[in-house]
């Protein structure tokens, strides 16, 4: 039986997640059937870094500029951000974002 493209992609994502957990001690969040720019978000508290990762099973182009163009939506998210922990819960019967 032939492996579907979804299944192949899932297997590469699984390998990526395990590597991030083992090598970087990362908290890993997978965006199932991602339609956005990132398939995986890796939070590395030790390094104070967050990686947004697009997983591809294909061979990377040798031209780094071409890769950046292919993933321009992801590249556009690069920068410094302030991280704010929040909860989304009811307050007097209405849902609100609450600072933690």
N, C-alpha and C positions, 0 to 999 in steps of 0.2 A: 504494500500500500504506500502510495506517495505521501510524503509529509507536506501539509499545506503551508503556504507562505506565513500565515498567522502563527502556526505551530513553530516553525523555524525561528521566527522573530521572537516568540515567547521564550524559546530555549536560549537565545543569545541574551535576552534581557535577564533571564534567571542567572546565567553565568556572570553577567555584569553586577547584579545585585549581590551575589555571594562574594565576589571579589571586593566590592566596596565594603561589605561588612567585615570580612576577614582582614584585609590589608589596611583599611582606613578607619575601622571602628565606626562606620557611618550608620546613621539612622536613614533607612532607605524607604522612599515612597514611590510606588509604581502607579502610573496613570494608565489604567487598562484601556486598550484600544484607543490610545491617545490621538486626538485630532489637533492638539496644540503643539507648540514647538518642542516640548520636552517629554520623553517617555518616562524618565526616572529623575527624581529629585533626591540628592544625597546631602544630608546634613552632617557635617563633621564638627562636633563641638570642640574637639581637641585642637583643631586647626582654625576654628572660627570661620569656616568656609561653607558655602552652599554651592553645590554643583548642579546645574541643569543639564541633563544628558539626553541626547537623541541617539538611540541605539539603531545601528544599521548592520545587517549581516554581510553586506557587500564590502569589497576591498576599498580602502580609502584612496582617493586620488592622490597622486604624488605632489600635485600642485596645491599647497596649503590655501592659496587664494581661491581656488576653485571650490574647495571644501567650505570655506567661509561664505562663498556666494550661495552654495547649495543650502546652507543652514543659516541664511541671513536673518530669519525671524528669531532664531535662537541667539545668534550673535548680538542682535539688537538689545537683548536683555542684559548684556554684560554691564556691570557697574557696581557701585556701593549702595547698599540698602540698609535701612534701619529695620531691625526685626522687633516686632511688638507682639508678645503673647496675648491672645484674646480668647474669650469663651463666647459662644453664641447661645444664649439661654433666655428663658422668659423672665421678665421683670414686670410684676403686676399684670400678668397675662399677655404681654407683648414681647416678641422676640427682639433682642438687642445684642449688639457687640459689647462685651464687658472687658475692660482692662483687667489683667491679672496681676 
